[in-house]
Amino acid sequence: MADAFDPQHAGRLEDPARLKALPPEHVVRLLRLRGDETVVDYGAGTGIYTVAVAAALPRGRVIAVEALPRLAQLLRAKITPELGERLAIVETDSNTVPAPDGSADRVLMVDVLHHLYDQPAALAAVTRLLRPGGLFVVVDWGDRERPVGPPREHVLGLAAVRDVIARMGLDEIEAHEPETELPYHLAVVAAKP
Ligand SMILES: C[S@@+](CC[C@H](N)C(=O)[O-])C[C@H]1O[C@@H](n2cnc3c(N)ncnc32)[C@H](O)[C@@H]1O
């Protein structure tokens, strides 16, 4: 598994080429939102996807969880008056998310699973936060030769992501290999029973 994300690479998260290959609208679609949900964006980084998700939640809210202070600071700078209280930032590197059990309708991880520090604790936090019927949406680099992204040996691949999800006790709803819906990324949506 890869090392922790290097905050010096924050700019790469907002590279237009990245957003073209992994469009925020696509991530929002995977979340299957009505607009009133609570979504936890786990490992939100600079918030480039967080803000798109918040925009799709006129009656809901996003809790953005981020371990690195520099990235949380860049995300904080994106909170506009329109987003206001619909976007809360939790800065923690110990997977301590101050939200009740079962309070999340969705948990999202975009390019996070392969970076997780203390993976069991983070995944336990995801399971705790999700309500029954809530969805865990994972989007991550595929285990393929790619012109961009981390080396293959640093990513998980679909079989390993499915394994993580099964071990969390979640039920897979949809799964996509790279080069199907997204050029370089796999995506899995799973529900908490
Ligand atoms: C490659 S970045 C992706 C950021 C964002 N999801 C995006 O796609 O733009 C991975 C992020 O996950 C964060 N992260 C990894 N493990 C974490 C954990 N256990 N708790 C909070 N944040 C974590 C890192 O600090 C980093 O900002």
The ligand as a MOL file (V3000), in Angstrom:
LIG
                    3D

  0  0  0     0  0            999 V3000
M  V30 BEGIN CTAB
M  V30 COUNTS 27 29 0 0 0
M  V30 BEGIN ATOM
M  V30 1 C -5.0290 11.5700 -2.8950 0
M  V30 2 S -5.7960 12.5390 -1.6730 0 CHG=1
M  V30 3 C -7.4560 12.6170 -2.3000 0
M  V30 4 C -8.2100 13.8280 -1.7910 0
M  V30 5 C -9.6290 13.9850 -2.3290 0
M  V30 6 N -10.4760 12.8680 -1.9500 0
M  V30 7 C -9.6200 14.1290 -3.8300 0
M  V30 8 O -9.9060 13.1350 -4.5230 0
M  V30 9 O -9.3120 15.2190 -4.3220 0 CHG=-1
M  V30 10 C -5.9660 11.4520 -0.2710 0
M  V30 11 C -6.3880 12.2100 0.9750 0
M  V30 12 O -6.8020 11.3140 1.9910 0
M  V30 13 C -6.3650 11.8370 3.2320 0
M  V30 14 N -6.3850 10.7290 4.2000 0
M  V30 15 C -5.8000 9.5180 4.0980 0
M  V30 16 N -6.0740 8.7670 5.1830 0
M  V30 17 C -6.8480 9.5280 5.9960 0
M  V30 18 C -7.4560 9.3150 7.2700 0
M  V30 19 N -7.3140 8.1660 7.9300 0
M  V30 20 N -8.1810 10.3140 7.8010 0
M  V30 21 C -8.3460 11.4660 7.1390 0
M  V30 22 N -7.8020 11.7450 5.9320 0
M  V30 23 C -7.0530 10.7800 5.3700 0
M  V30 24 C -4.9970 12.3940 2.9170 0
M  V30 25 O -4.5640 13.2990 3.8830 0
M  V30 26 C -5.2680 13.0440 1.5590 0
M  V30 27 O -5.7100 14.3640 1.6730 0
M  V30 END ATOM
M  V30 BEGIN BOND
M  V30 1 1 1 2
M  V30 2 1 2 3
M  V30 3 1 2 10
M  V30 4 1 3 4
M  V30 5 1 4 5
M  V30 6 1 5 6
M  V30 7 1 5 7
M  V30 8 2 7 8
M  V30 9 1 7 9
M  V30 10 1 10 11
M  V30 11 1 11 12
M  V30 12 1 11 26
M  V30 13 1 12 13
M  V30 14 1 13 14
M  V30 15 1 13 24
M  V30 16 1 14 15
M  V30 17 1 14 23
M  V30 18 2 15 16
M  V30 19 1 16 17
M  V30 20 1 17 18
M  V30 21 2 17 23
M  V30 22 1 18 19
M  V30 23 2 18 20
M  V30 24 1 20 21
M  V30 25 2 21 22
M  V30 26 1 22 23
M  V30 27 1 24 25
M  V30 28 1 24 26
M  V30 29 1 26 27
M  V30 END BOND
M  V30 END CTAB
M  END
